[in-house]
Structures are given as C-alpha cells and as structure tokens.
Amino acid sequence: MRRSSSIIGVLLAGQAGLAGLAPPSAVAAIPPSTATLVTGDRVTVRTTPDGRDTFEVQPAAGKGMARALVHLRLGGRAYEVPGTALPYLGRGLDLSLFDVKAVLAGAKAPADTRTFGAALAKQFKEDNARGHFGGQGLFAGGASFALSGTPKRQAVQPRSVMRTVSVDATDIGGKPAGTGMAFLYNTDDGNLLDLDETLNYFSGGTAKFSVPDGNYSALGVFWTADADGNPTELRFSAQPEFAVKADTTVRVDAKRASSKVTWVTPRPALLDDNGFLFRRAAKTGPAQVIDFDAGPGVPISVSPTAVPVRTGALQTYPYSRLVSPPGPGTPYEYVVQKAAIGTIPQQWYVITAKDVATVNAAYFSEYATMGLRQRSGIFSFEDGGGRPAHAIELPRKQTEYVSAAPDLIWFGALSKYVVPGPDPRWAGAQYEAFHLYQGGSTVTEDWNRFPLHAAGRVALLPLTEGRAPEQPAATRAGDLLRLAVTPFSDNQAGHTGFGFVAEPRDTLTGHYTLTQDGAKLAEGGATAGSTAVSLAQEVAPGPSTLGLTIDASRTGPMYALSTASHTEWTWKSQHVDGSTLPTALYCSARGQERSCAVEPMLTLGYSVGGLRLDGSAPRGPQSLDLTVGHLQLSTASPVTAATVQYSTDGTTWQDATMSPRGDGVFHADFTAATDVSLRVTATDAAGATIAETITAAYHVYPY
C-alpha cells in the first residue's frame, strides 16, 4: 500500500510542453520523484521537511493479486510488493526489485517493466492452480531476478551463538503451509537481523530462521486466490512476543486468525477496499511494518491477543472503504481505520457518529471523466503513510464519513482523469494538506471548484503540530526571499493544484517576474513537471515594495475552464531578523528551517453563486463572493477595497456592482449570457495589492 516509509501526498511528476525562459539558478522547484517498479507499478515519493516519505502507488493492474499491494518496512527500507510477487520472494524474485529508494537512485530492473508484471500475474495464476510456487515458467531452471546497480548485501557475521527458529504453520485450508510468508523481528534491536533473516516463505509447513538469543515477534501472512488469480481471503497470524534462548519453534497457524475485520456502520454499506497494518517496534532501531492492501472486497482475518507486549511496541489497524449500495439519492462512503496499541483486538468495530466526521464533498469537472481519489490517514506512531487511489466518476457529489481521532491525520489528492496509454499518470486536479477531522463534526470540501487560480500552501493542522509542516507561499529570512506559488489551485483552504504537471497532449506555459521598487530582480519560465513556481532570491535589505507576477496557461483535451491566469502582487517588505515560524510551517524544503517570517501578500478566494458541478452557472444574473485575505501567519492589515470586472468575449471588460460584506468579503453582481472571464483587484491598508485575471473562469449555460 503505499504507506509507511513515509508518505504524504500524491504529487506526481509528469511531462509537459512548456514554453518560456529557462529558470535561473535561483529556482528550486524540485518535483516529487516517481519510480517504476519491475512490475510496472508506479510509486511517487515526496519527502517532508522532517525526513519522512509519503508514497502514492498507482498499481499497474486494476484487479487481481497484482492489484493487492504489500508495503514492507524492513531494516529501515521501504518496499512496495504486488501480491503476485509475494510468493516468489527468495525463490526467484529478490526483494531489492521492490526497494523504492533503490529504483529512484538509478538501479535498473532486469526485465521490461511494460510486460514483466503481466507475465508474473500469469505465472501466479498457473502456480496457484497447481498449489506450488516457483521452479517453472519464469523461474524455470533456477532463473532469478534482482535489481542491477545495487550493492550486494554482505552476510552478517554472527558474534553470538545462533539459534534455529522454526515458524510452523498450517494454511487456510488446514494443511501444512506451502504458501504464505513468515516474518521474524528482533524486538530488542531492530537493526540486529540481516534482511535475509527477517522474511521467508513456508515450505512443508515451516519457515526457518537463524538468529541470536533475544526477544522476537513472528507473523504469518496467508492468502487464497481463485482460478483467475483474484485474492479471495487474507489472514494475519501473529506471535507478537516470545523469547529465544535455544532452538525454538513457534506456531502461526492460519486458523488462529479467527477474527474477521468487520465494520458495523449507521447506514448500509458494502465493503470496497480493505487492508491491515501490523507494526512491531523494538526497544531500539527501525520498526518492522507489514501492510497488506488486499484490494476491493477481500475479507481479512487476524489473530487476537490478550497480553500486551513487554519489549518494544505493537501497533495494528485495519483500514477499509465501504460504499453505499446502488440506488437513488446522494452516494456515500465510509473511510475508516482504528488503531490498537499493545495487543491485537477482536476485529469487530461499531461505528457511531462520534467516531467519524461527516464530509459533504463536491468534485467539479467540466467534463464527465473517470478520475482518481486518494485519501490517506496516518497515525502518530507511523513513519509516514499513504494509500492507493480509487476510481471516482466526475463530476460528483457525495457524503463521506471519515474516521476521526486526535492522533490520526489525513491527506490526499484528486486526479481529474488518468492519462491514457502504457504509462498512466495523474493529471489536472488538486492536492490537499494534512489535516485532522473532529468526531461528530460536519464539514464541506469542494474539489476543483472553479475558477482556478494561483495560490500557496497553508497548514491545516494546529500551528504547534510538526508532523507535516507546510511551506507558505512567501517567506523572508534576513534578505532571502522564498516563493512557492501553484497555479490552477481551487478555492478550498489547503488545496493546491497540479501546477505545471501535465501529459503529452497538453501545452503549458508559465512565466514569472520578481521586482523590487519596480526594478527587475528575477525572471524565468516555470519548470516542467513542477507543481509550483518556486524561487529563492536575495533582495536589498531596506524597506521596499516587492512585486511578483505569475502567468500560467494550460490547454489540452481535458481543459475548457480556467485555462489561463495572470496574477500580480505587490507588498511592503524589509529585512527580517529574529522571527521563527511555528512547527506547522517552514521556510525551506531543505531541512526544517523555520527562521523566517511570512510576507504580507494578499490572497483571493472565489465563490460563484449557483455553480453546478460541471463548472457552469445559469445565464442571466450572476453573483460572486470574493474573499480577500493574507497569507497564513503574515502581518495582516485591514482590506480596504476590491473590484470585479467581467468579460464574455475576453476583450471587453465591464464593472460588476460591488457590495462589501465585511471581514474581507465582497459581493459582486452582474449579468452574463455566455462564458465568463474575471478580472479582480484588491488592496489593504498597508498598501499591498493584488490583481488577477482568469480566462474562461467558468461556463454559463444558455437555459
């Protein structure tokens, strides 16, 4: 699943036809990194300022065991393993093939990533039918596959007496296990075991390990699949704690996993996606994580325990998505996960109103498409996290009931559509910042609501929360100005767009100019594949007026609205000393630097009255609420004025009738019979200004 090495977001790097000047050396826009595994699965990694990674996995397969994904965190390394690869680890497939960071570092797959995944799925289906994995087909004659360009692991030289630990098991059918995986972990020191002694496959009912004396945890993972290779059941059988002082045998029979993950929800709901995470932490060293996303509708059972572990820590949780039955009315879904500490509880969960937040969600798109929605929750004990996305029809309105807990934070993204072809990637919508939900609360979330425009990131967590800090759009440390602004963002707090990430059919252009007292300091084009216009620039120390202009345009077969924006900011700025941001914000992506202050740039938010999910409003009288504010945690001066102009031909502009509503909100009224472009301005009492033009901001339908 995409999870625990550290994960946060779904930022995906793409390709674009990008015009404009080459960026100067001051530009530091570094897109997230995407690795393609040997099986064709794409893993995008984004590293947070505190060093955690967040993953988004795009499975190459849409169903079957190849779609079931296992995230392993072993020896401090993160691995993303398709279910079809799991039974071949150690008997034909080297675990290194699925080492995400190794692939990102340039290690090469030994096979064509476009075909190997399909060949492996075929082999899995054949071997599943005969009840034995390995030795035939792809793996005939002892054939094996490993990444090239990675250093070979050196066998650990034992410094103490080694003991044989036999992990014995019967499988789901009650026979000596010949399928399934065994995992072993030293709970005194997570660094103690060589990688080869942390996992093994069952053969004849046993998986053997050679380890020194100490305290250990063992886990058996078992599955069944139908004749088409689709997973039909998953079981976790654990012995979370036992001592090794001599040769030892422990049992992890599949039948011990007798507690089925079951959610009892207030409204009828059908199980869609289903997964389970097992995390064992030692007194020292990296934790072991086995995180199995079984996929749509696959039942999962685990072995309950009653006695809390005494060495290290044990955390587990199921995570599931349940959807409303077919029928009339607004669709709904439950996105739920429940953590347990110390023991593995019975997996019967009754969800009440206080356990979830009710999210009234709207997903806007000018075209009817099949998009992707990622929603990922991670607990405070996790090193990172992430979940694969699920398909979602757009445009769409639905109710979402999402688990809420004080230590559970959520992040995600929406892809407007998936780029067709052999190299699928996300395109054209929004990311969201980490945030909490309050149990029993009701909130509204609008995704990709038009008009789209330039915006910066904000922190939605409490400002004292440092697990997932955000970089403001503009900060100053001494005389170093840092900027990070994302075009094509929507109007939901915490959302930012895909910026200059695009696909081969699109054409993107981007340009920025930075001035000080009217003199040009920096100029350049946006970086293809980057989500933001990012800039680090020294400015003169004295009090001055800084100006930033950003132009962005995006054309392609999936874009008809908010296709271009031109935004100009000016604000007063001076040398900054002695300012420190709270832990929820940071100055620079390079480390956790917080010695800076947020610049007092103005922000805009748009709300078009009567806007439909396809980005259209009825012809005739139009209404627009314009919210003018400042960057989060900047020194905010009162907003003094705002204007709105509109155009139905892109050339002729007319003034809207304006009514101030207080707190920076202005209401605009005008009449239009066809698509509307917008031009707005605003000022504050300190002299900051913003002027923005949005081409084809939204559609007006003629009936």
CORHU-V972268 format. One record per backbone hydrogen bond with DSSP energy under -0.5 kcal/mol. CO is the residue of the C=O (numbers start at 0). NH is the residue of the N-H. If there is no record, write none. Layout:
BEGIN
CO NH
CO NH
END
This chain:
BEGIN
1 54
2 4
2 5
4 52
6 53
15 17
16 18
16 507
18 509
20 524
23 26
25 535
27 29
28 30
32 44
34 36
34 42
36 39
40 36
41 43
41 57
42 34
43 55
44 32
45 53
47 50
51 47
52 384
53 6
53 45
55 43
55 57
56 58
56 388
57 41
63 66
63 67
64 82
64 83
67 82
68 70
68 292
69 71
69 80
70 290
71 73
71 78
72 288
73 76
76 73
77 99
78 71
78 80
79 81
80 69
81 84
81 85
82 86
84 87
84 88
85 88
87 90
87 92
91 144
92 89
93 96
94 97
95 98
96 37
97 79
97 99
98 102
99 103
100 104
101 106
102 105
107 147
110 112
111 114
111 115
114 118
115 119
116 120
117 121
118 122
119 123
120 124
121 125
122 126
123 127
124 128
125 129
126 130
126 131
134 140
135 138
136 139
138 141
139 142
144 93
147 107
155 157
160 212
162 164
162 210
163 165
163 247
164 166
164 208
165 167
165 249
166 206
167 251
168 176
169 253
170 173
174 170
176 204
179 201
180 220
181 199
182 218
184 186
184 216
186 282
187 283
188 191
193 196
194 197
194 198
197 183
199 181
202 205
204 168
205 202
206 166
208 164
208 210
210 162
213 243
214 186
214 187
215 241
216 184
217 238
218 182
219 236
220 180
221 234
223 231
223 232
225 228
228 64
229 225
231 298
232 223
233 300
234 221
234 236
235 237
235 302
236 219
238 217
241 215
242 244
243 213
247 165
249 167
252 255
253 256
255 257
257 259
258 301
261 348
262 264
263 350
269 322
271 296
272 320
273 293
273 294
274 318
275 291
276 316
277 289
278 314
279 287
280 312
283 189
286 75
287 279
288 72
289 277
289 291
290 70
290 292
291 275
291 293
292 68
294 273
294 297
298 233
299 260
300 235
301 258
301 303
305 307
312 280
313 341
314 278
315 339
316 276
317 337
318 274
319 335
320 271
320 272
321 333
322 269
330 398
331 323
332 400
333 321
333 335
334 402
335 319
337 317
339 315
340 342
341 308
342 344
343 304
345 347
346 261
346 348
347 349
348 263
348 350
351 354
351 355
352 355
352 439
354 403
355 439
356 358
356 401
357 359
357 442
358 360
358 399
359 444
360 397
361 363
361 446
362 394
362 395
366 368
368 370
368 393
369 417
370 391
371 414
372 389
373 412
375 410
377 408
378 381
384 54
385 1
389 372
391 370
393 368
395 362
396 330
397 360
398 332
399 358
399 401
400 334
401 356
404 407
406 379
406 408
408 377
409 434
410 375
411 431
412 373
413 415
413 429
414 371
416 418
416 426
424 418
426 415
426 416
428 497
429 413
430 495
431 411
433 459
434 409
436 438
437 440
440 357
442 359
444 361
444 446
445 447
446 363
452 488
454 485
457 459
461 464
462 583
463 465
465 468
469 471
469 585
470 456
472 483
473 598
474 481
475 596
476 478
476 479
477 575
478 480
478 538
479 476
480 536
481 474
482 534
484 486
484 532
485 454
486 498
488 452
491 494
493 432
495 430
497 500
499 528
501 14
502 505
505 16
506 554
507 18
508 552
509 525
510 550
511 523
512 548
513 520
513 521
514 546
515 518
518 515
521 513
523 511
525 527
526 529
529 499
531 533
532 484
534 482
536 480
540 574
543 545
543 572
544 516
545 570
546 514
547 568
548 512
549 566
550 510
551 564
552 508
554 506
555 558
558 555
562 553
563 694
564 551
565 692
566 549
567 690
568 547
569 688
570 545
572 543
575 477
581 584
583 469
585 471
588 590
592 586
592 587
593 580
593 595
596 475
597 634
598 600
600 630
602 628
604 626
606 624
607 610
611 614
612 364
614 698
615 611
616 700
619 671
621 669
622 608
623 625
623 667
624 606
624 626
625 627
625 665
626 604
628 602
630 633
633 635
637 684
640 682
642 680
643 655
644 678
645 653
646 676
653 645
656 668
658 666
661 664
663 627
664 660
664 661
665 625
666 658
667 623
668 656
669 621
671 619
675 696
675 697
676 646
677 693
678 644
679 691
680 642
681 689
682 639
682 640
683 686
687 683
688 569
689 681
690 567
691 679
692 565
692 694
693 677
693 696
694 562
694 563
695 561
697 675
698 616
700 618
END
